[in-house]
Amino acid sequence: MFRFFYMIYAAVIFLVVMLLIFPFCILAAFLGRIKGGNVIYALCTFWADIWFTLIGIRVQKSYTMPFDRNKKYILIANHISYLDIPVMVKVFRKPMRALGKAEMGKLPIFGFIYKRAIVTVDRKSAEGRARSIRILRSVINKGISIFVFPEGTFNETDRPLKDFYNGAFKLALETNTPVRPVLFLDTYNRMPYSRRFPLNPGRCRVVFLDEVPVEGWAVKDHERLKQQVYALMEQKLLEYRVTWVKHPDKVGNE
C-alpha cells in the first residue's frame, strides 16, 4: 500500500515540476538545437534536483579519478532502470546529450522536452541509427559530451552487463574522444523494471570510473576498445556486488 501511494506522490511531483519548467523550455527552444538544448538540459538538472529531494531518493556520486569538467567525453553506462537517465541528469551538471529511445518523444509535454535535451534513435531502422550517429558526431565536435547505454535496452539478465553495441566505441575513435565509464549501482533497487509499483526511496550511487583514452587507436580497433570498457565495467559491478547479479558465493549457499 505504501508503494502505491508513494508512486502516486512521486508521479504528481514529477508532473508539477515538469509543468513549471515547460514554459522556459519553449522559450529556450527558440535559441536553436545547441544553445537551446543546453538551456533545456540545465532546466532538467533543476527538475531532477527538486524531484529527487522531494521523493526521498539520495543521489550520491563518486569518482575513481578526478573529473575534468573542461573535457568532453563519451559517457558509457550500464542500463538497468527507468531512473538511469534522470539520475545521470542529476549528477552530470555540464551540457550533455544522451542517446535515447525515439518512442519517448511522442509523449505529450514530456516529449517536447525530451526531444530537445536528448538525441533520439530508432534502433529498428538502419537509417535512423545512422542519423543519430551523425547528430552525435556533430554534438561532440561542438565540445558537448554525450551519454550512451551501449547495451541498447535494459539488462534483464542476471549478468552484470548485456553485450555492447559497437556504435559508441566507433564514434569515440572517429572523433578521438575519451570514453568515461559510469556505473549505476542502485537504480535497479530504487525502480526495478519488473515490479508493478517499483519506485521506492533510498540511496542511488553513481560511480565515474577512470577515463579510457583513445589517442593512437585506429577506428578498426573499436572491438578491442569495446571489450576493454566492458571488462572494466563488469569487474567493478561485481566488486560492488550489485543486486541484479547472481554472485557465485550466493548461488552456492542457496
Salt bridges, closest charged atoms under 4 A:
ASP49 OD1 - LYS90 NZ 2.98
ASP49 OD2 - ARG93 NH2 2.76
ASP84 OD2 - HIS79 ND1 2.73
ASP163 OD1 - ARG159 NH1 3.89
GLU174 OE1 - ARG137 NH2 2.77
ASP186 OD2 - ARG205 NE 2.71
GLU211 OE2 - LYS71 NZ 3.01
ASP221 OD2 - ARG224 NH2 3.67
GLU223 OE1 - LYS226 NZ 3.22
GLU239 OE1 - LYS236 NZ 3.44
ASP249 OD2 - ARG241 NH2 3.12
